[in-house]
């Protein structure tokens, strides 16, 4: 069965919504900084909504642990990290997910994809390790 998708063209700060359903907030912690992520894709069952959004930016000392706080514990969690020392990482945990590699120096785009029984969501972040 094909998935119905909607693309929201605006980079509006308005939260993604799919009917009455919305992705839970996700916060990143790195060093002493934290910021809410930008949900760029959210699926509930076969219905999906996506948008182009500017990833929030934070700066942290290189070597910092990166942790994500989520409202609902996901079934799976995957982190894609661009830049030097990047790659794809499977995260485990409940409502606190830690990237066990230390933050490399340089600028990185982090894309976090979480799944639950009824759907999945993707959030993006810009993190600079200095």
Secondary structure in CASP SS format (residue, H / E / C, confidence):
PFRMAT SS
TARGET T0000
AUTHOR 0000-0000-0000
METHOD secondary structure of the structure
MODEL  1
X C 1.00
X C 1.00
X C 1.00
X E 1.00
X E 1.00
X E 1.00
X E 1.00
X E 1.00
X C 1.00
X C 1.00
X C 1.00
X C 1.00
X C 1.00
X C 1.00
X C 1.00
X C 1.00
X C 1.00
X E 1.00
X C 1.00
X C 1.00
X E 1.00
X C 1.00
X C 1.00
X C 1.00
X C 1.00
X E 1.00
X E 1.00
X E 1.00
X E 1.00
X E 1.00
X C 1.00
X C 1.00
X E 1.00
X E 1.00
X E 1.00
X E 1.00
X C 1.00
X E 1.00
X E 1.00
X E 1.00
X E 1.00
X E 1.00
X E 1.00
X E 1.00
X C 1.00
X C 1.00
X E 1.00
X E 1.00
X E 1.00
X E 1.00
X E 1.00
X C 1.00
X C 1.00
X C 1.00
X C 1.00
X E 1.00
X E 1.00
X E 1.00
X E 1.00
X E 1.00
X C 1.00
X C 1.00
X C 1.00
X C 1.00
X C 1.00
X E 1.00
X E 1.00
X E 1.00
X E 1.00
X E 1.00
X C 1.00
X C 1.00
X C 1.00
X C 1.00
X C 1.00
X E 1.00
X E 1.00
X E 1.00
X E 1.00
X E 1.00
X E 1.00
X C 1.00
X C 1.00
X C 1.00
X C 1.00
X C 1.00
X E 1.00
X E 1.00
X E 1.00
X E 1.00
X E 1.00
X C 1.00
X E 1.00
X C 1.00
X C 1.00
X E 1.00
X E 1.00
X E 1.00
X E 1.00
X C 1.00
X C 1.00
X C 1.00
X C 1.00
X C 1.00
X C 1.00
X E 1.00
X E 1.00
X E 1.00
X E 1.00
X E 1.00
X E 1.00
X E 1.00
X E 1.00
X E 1.00
X E 1.00
X E 1.00
X C 1.00
X C 1.00
X E 1.00
X E 1.00
X E 1.00
X E 1.00
X E 1.00
X E 1.00
X E 1.00
X E 1.00
X E 1.00
X E 1.00
X E 1.00
X C 1.00
END
